[in-house]
Amino acid sequence: MVPNSPEQTEAGDLAAFWMPFSANRYFKQEPRLIAEAAGMYYTTSGGDSLLDGTAGLWCVNAGHGRREISTAVGDQLARLDYAPTFQLGHPLAFKFADRLAGHLPAGIDHVFFTNSGSEAAETALKIARAYQKRRGAGERWRLIGREKAYHGTNFGGVSVGGIVNNRRAFGPLVPGTDHIRNTFDLERNAFTRGLPEYGDEHADDIEQLVQLHGAETIAAVIVEPIAGSGGVFMPSRGYLRRVREICDRHDILLIFDEVITGFGRLGEAFASQRFDVTPDLICMAKGLTNGVIPMGAVGVTGTIYEAFMDTGAPRGHAIELFHGYTYSGNPAACAAGMAALDIYEREGLFTRVRELAPYWEDALHSLADAPNVIDVRNFGLIGAVHLASKPDAVGERGFAAFRHCFDHGALIRVTADIIALSPPLIIERAEIDRLIETLHDGLKAVAQAH
C-alpha cells in the first residue's frame, strides 16, 4: 500500500474489511467515515455534522448516544459478561422476554432470542415448519414470500425474499419456496398519501398457490407489513387483513417481518397493532436495542409454543426445539434492550409518530415536483422518493443524490433509484425541514449533472 494513498486514512489501512452491501472499490477510493454520534446527528471523521435521515439502518429509533443504554450495558458487562442459555439461564433474559411480550399483540406471548433480523427470519421459518410437523402436519413445509421482499441474508430469508440481486449469485436456494406479488403499483397508486387504495387483490395470489400446491403442503406465508429494503412499498388499505383471512381459511401460519416496522416506526409498538392484524409469529430486531448491540427476536403465540412443550412424554431433559445461537439472550444485549424499552416508554416514542406523521407527509410530498421524481410514498415515519432511472444507468441518480446529501450534511439511503427515509423517532419539525430541503437541493443538482 502506498503511504497516504486514498485507501489509508485515520482508520488505518482500509483493504482488509470486506464491507457488506457496498461498492468496496469505490468506497475505498473516496472513504466516507463516521466518527461520533449524538441525538439526531453523526459527526464524520472530518468533523462535519450529518443529520441522520435513516436512523442508522432503520435501527436507532431513540436517537444516538443514549447514555442510559451504554450505562446499562457497561454495568451488565461488569456484573455478568456472558452466560449460555443452553440448559442454563440468567435472570435478565427472562425479565426482558416477559417485558417485551407485554408490548406485543395480544396472544403473542413467548419470545425466542436471536442475534439479528436475518436470524429472526430464519428462526421464524424453522419454527413454522417444525410446528407443522409437531402438530402432525409434516407435509406442510412450503414457504411463501413476496416479490421485492427482504428477509435478511441467510439462506431461508433469501429464499422467501424477492430481491433479485440478493438471490442470483448463490445458486439453488431452499426448496419449496414460492412468491406472490408485492402491492407496489406505480400506475394506480403514485403519490398516494398514506396507504394506497389499490392492491388488495394481490393477496389472492395465495389462493392461486393453494390451487397449485395444495393448502395441505403450505406451512407459512411471510410478509413485511411495509417492505423496506426492497424499495419502501406500502400495503394497500385492506391487504394485510385479506392475507390474514386467506391464511386462516387454509390453516396456514402468517409471519410478519417487523424488523423495520417494530418499536414505534408507525405510531404503535408494532405494525400489527397499527394495522389491527395479528400474525402467528413476529420477527424483530434493529430498534430492539436501539441499534446498540446486535439482537433479534421472534414472538410466537401460546398455541405454537405449547405445541412444542406438549410432547406427550414426562417432563425431563429432552430438548423441544433443536435450534438456537451462542448469543441467544446475551446478557449485555438484554441490558441494552431493557434500557431501550425504558426510553421508549418514558418518552412515549411508540406513539410520537402519530403527532409527527402529518407534518412528515406534507414535507415529503413537497418533493413531488422535484426533478425526476415519479412517486412519493409515506406512512408513519417512513418515506420514499422514487426517481426515474436512466435507461443505461439504473441507480446512478439515486447514488448521486446520496453523495450530494452526504456532502451537504444529511444521510439518506438508496435502493437503486429509490430514496428511503426513516429518521430517529426523536426528530423535530425543524430537522424534518432541513432533511427535505437538503434532499430537494440534491435532486436539483443531480438533474443538472445527470
N, C-alpha and C positions, 0 to 999 in steps of 0.2 A: 504494500500500500504506500503510495506516495505521501510523504508528510504534508499536512494541511490541504489534502485533496478534499473534494466535496463529500467523500464518504467517511471523513473523520470530523468529528465535532466534539463539543464538550462532553458528549455522551460516550466518547471513545470511538473505536472502530465499529462501524455500523454493519459490517459484512456478515457477521455470524448469525444475527437474528433474522430468521425467515419469517417475515411478517404475514399475518393472516389477512385474507381478503384485501390484498394490497398490490399495487404495481410496484414491486420491490425495486426494480432497477431505476424507475423514475423517481421514487421517493428518495433513494439513497444519493441521487444526484442533487436533489433540492429538498433536504430534510425539513419537516415541519414538526418541531419538538415542543411538547408541553412540559413545563417545569413545576407549576404550582396550580392550586385551585382553591377557591373560597366562594361560597354563595352561588351566584349565577355566573361566575367568571372563572375562566382559565387564565393563567399567565404563561406566555410562551418562553422558551429558553432565551429569547432576545429581550424579554421584559415587556412585551406588548400584552395588553388586555384583550381577551377574547370572550365575547358573550356566548354562552353555551346555549345554542338553539336546539340541541338534541339530547339533553340530559345524559351526556356521555354517549352511550349506545342504548338509549331508552331506559337507563337504569338508575340514574342519580335523581330520583324523584324529589327528594327533600333538599336538594342543593348540595354543593360541595363543602367539604371541610367541617362536617358536623362533629363538634368535639364530644358530644355525648356518645357517639358511636365509637370513635377512636379510643376514648377513655374506657368504655365498657370492654372493648377488645383487649386493650392493654391489661386491665385488671384481670380479665379472664385468663389471659396467657400467663400471668404471674401466678395465678391460683391453680390452673389446670390447663396445660397447653394442648394435650391430646389425650383422648381416650377412645378405644374402639367401641363400636356399637354392635359388634357381632357377639351375641351371647353375653354381652355386658351392657352397661349404660352409664350415663352421667346425668345428674338431675336436670341440667339446663335443656337438654334435648327434649325431655318430656314436657317441661314447662313451656318451651317455645311452641311445640306441636299443639299443645292444648290451647294456648293463646291464639295461635294462628288459625286454628279451626274455628274459633269464635268469630272470625271475620269472614269465613267462607259461607257460601249459601247454605241455607238450612238443608240438612241431610248429608252434606259432605263434611264428615266429622272425624276422619282419620288422615294422617299425613305421613308420607314416605319421603325422606330427605335424600337429595342428590347433590351434585356439585355445580350444576349448570342447567340452563334451559334445554340444551341438547340432550342431556342425560334425563331431564324430566320427561321430555317427549318419548325418549327411548323406553323409560320405565313405564310410562302410561300404556304404551303399545304392548309391552310384555305383560303387564298386569291384565290388560284386556284379553289377550289370548289365553293366559293362564287361568283367568276367571272362567272363561267359557269352558275350558277343559275341566276345571274343578266342579262346575255345576252339571257336568255330563253332556256338554255340547262341544266336544273336542273337534268336531267337523267345522265349527265356526272359527276360522283362522284368517280369513281375508280381511285386509285393512283398506279403508277408503280415505284418500286425502283429496286435495283440490289443486287445480291448476294455479300457478303463481304463488303457492303456499310455501312458507318457510317454517320448518320444524327442527331447526338445528342441523348439525353436520354429521351426526352418527349415521350408520347405515339405515337404521329404521326410519329416522327422521327424514333423511334424504329420499328414501323410497316413497314415503307418503307425501313428501314435499313436491312442489311443482315448479321449481325454478330450474330451467333447463341447464344453465351453466353450472349449477351445483350438482348436476347428475351426470353430465355427459362424459366426464373423464374417468369414471370409476367402475365401468363395466357392469355386469349384471348386479342388480340390487336385490333387496329382499323379495322373494317371490310372493305372489298372492296379494299384491297391492294394485289398486286401481284409483282413478281420479274422476272427479266431477268438475264442472266449470266453476270458475270464480264469478262473482256477481258484477265484476267490472264491465261497464257498458258505456263507452265513451260517446257513442252516438245518441243514446237516450238520456244519459244522466249527467252530462258535462255541466260543470259549475253549479252542481247541487249544493245547497247549504244543509249540512247535517246528513241524515240518512237519505239515500236516493229512493225514488219511487219504484223504479223498475228493477227486476231481477229475482223476485221471489220464486219464479218458475224454475230457476236453475236448481233449486233444491230437489226438484223432481228427477234430476239426474240419478239420484239414489235409487229411485224406483226402477229406472232403466237397468242399473247394475243388479238390482234384485232379480229382475227378469232374466238378465244374462247369466248370473252366477247362482241364483237361488239364495233367498234370505238365510237359509239354514247353513250357509257357508261363510257368512259375513260376521266378523267379531265386533268391529268398531268403525265408526266414522270420526275423523279428527279434523277440526276446523279452527282457524283463528277467528275470534269474533270480529276483529278488524285485522286484516292482513297488513303486516308491517314491512318487512324487508323486501318482499316481492314488489312493492310499489305503493303501499298505503291505499288499500281498497276497502271501502265501507260495505257492510251488508245492507241490502235493501230492507225496507221497513219491517216486513214480516218474515224475512228469510230464515233467521235463526230459529224462530218458533216453528216454522214449517219443517226445518231439518229435524228438530226435536220430535215433532209429531210423527214424521216418517220413521225415525229410528224406533220410537215406541211401538208403532204399528207392526214392525218386523222384529222386535226384540233385539235390536242392535244397540250396543253401547255408544254413547256420544262423549267424545273427549273435546274439551275446549283448551286450546293452547293459549293461555293468558300470560305468557312470558312478558309481552309488552303492554297488554291492557290491564294487568293487575296493579294494585296498590295506587289507586286514585287517578289513573290517567284519564278516565272517562267521567269522573264525578261520583263514583262509588268505589268501594274497595276493589270490586271485580266487575268485569263487563257483564258477567252472567246476572249480576244484581241490577246493573243499569238497564239491561235489556229484558229482565224478568224471564230468563230462560236458564234453567238449571241443568247442567250436564251430569254425567255419571263420574267423570274424572276431570280435574283441572290441573294443568301444568302451570307452574310459576317459577320465577327466578328474578333476575335483574333488580327490581325495586324491593325484593325480599330483604336484602341487606343494604339497600340504597347504593348498590354497586361497590360497597367497601371490600367485601370478601366474596369470592365465588361461592354461590349456593343456589340450589334449586329445590323444588319440592313437587310432589303430586298429591293433591287432595282426592280422596275417594269416598264414596258413600259407605254407610254402615253395611249395606247389603253386600257390597263387594268384599269389604274387609271380613265380614263374618263368614263368607263362603270359604275363605282360606282357613279361618280358625276352626270351623266345624268340620273336622276331619273324620269324625266317627270313631276315632281312637282315643284312648285315655290321654289326658294331658301329660306331657313329658318333654323330652328334649328334642323331639322331632321338629325340623325346620319346615315352616309352612310355605315359604317362597324363596327359592334359591336365586336371589338377586340382591345386589347392594353394592356399596362402594366403600373404600377405605375411609373416606371422609364424610360419609353419611352422618349428618348430625354433629359435625365438627364443633367442639366447644366454642372456639373463637367466632365461627360463623353464626352459631346460635346467639352468642352475646351481641353480635352486630345486628342480627335480626330483631332481637328483643328491644334494643336501643332504637332501631329504626321505627318499630311499632310505637314506641313511646312518643317519638316526634310526630308521626302521622296522626296519632290520636290527640295529642296535646294541641297541635296546630290546626287540626281539622282539615288535613290535606287530602283525605279521601273524598271530601265533598267540595273543597275550594274551587275545583274546576268548574262547577256549575255557575259560580259567580263570574268567572273569567271567560267562559265559553262564548257568550255573545260578542264581547269585545274582540276576542281572538278571531272569531268567524268574520267579523267585519274587516279586521285588519288583513286577514289572509285574502279575502275576496277583492280587496283593493288592488291586488296584483293581477286581476283578470285581464286588464288591458295592457299589461307589460308585454314587451316583445317576445314572440314565440310561445306564449302561454296558450295551451289548448284546453286546460282543465285546472280547476282548483277544487280540492276535496277537504272536508274537515269534519271532525266530531270530537267532543271533549277538548282536550288539549293536544290534539293530533292534527297535523295538516300536511297536505301535499300540493305542490305546484308542478304540474305536468307540462313539459316543454315538447314542442315538435322536434323530432330528431332530424338531423341532417341525413339524407339518404345514404351518403357514403361514409358517415362517421357517427354512428349511434353512440351516444354517451358523451360526445365531445362538448356539447353545450352545457350539459349538467356538470361535468367536471370543471369546466371553465368557470361556472357560477360558484362552485365550491371553492376554487382557488381565489376568486375575486373576494368572496365574503371573508375567507380566512385572512387574506392580506389587509382587509379593512375592518377587522375586529369582530367577526361573528362566525360561529361554527354552525354549518348546516350539514346534512347528509344527503348523498345522492345514490340512487339506483338507476343506472343508465342516465336517462334524461328526466327522471322524476326526482324532485327535491322533496325530502322528508323533513318535517319539523316536529319536534316533541320536547319542548324545553322543560326544565325542572318545574315542579308544581308551585314553587315559590315565586315565580316570575311576576313582576309588576307590569302595569299598563305601559309605563314609560319604556320598559325594556322590550315589550312587545313592539312598540312603535319603532324602537331602534333596530330591532331584528328585521322587521318588514322593510324599513327604509333601506337598510344595507342590502337586502336581497333585491329590492326594486332597482337600486343603482347598479347592482351586479348584473341583473338581466339586461339592462340597457347597455352596459359596457360589453357584455358578451355578444349582443346583437350587432354592435358596431364592429367587433373584431372577428366574428364568426358568421 
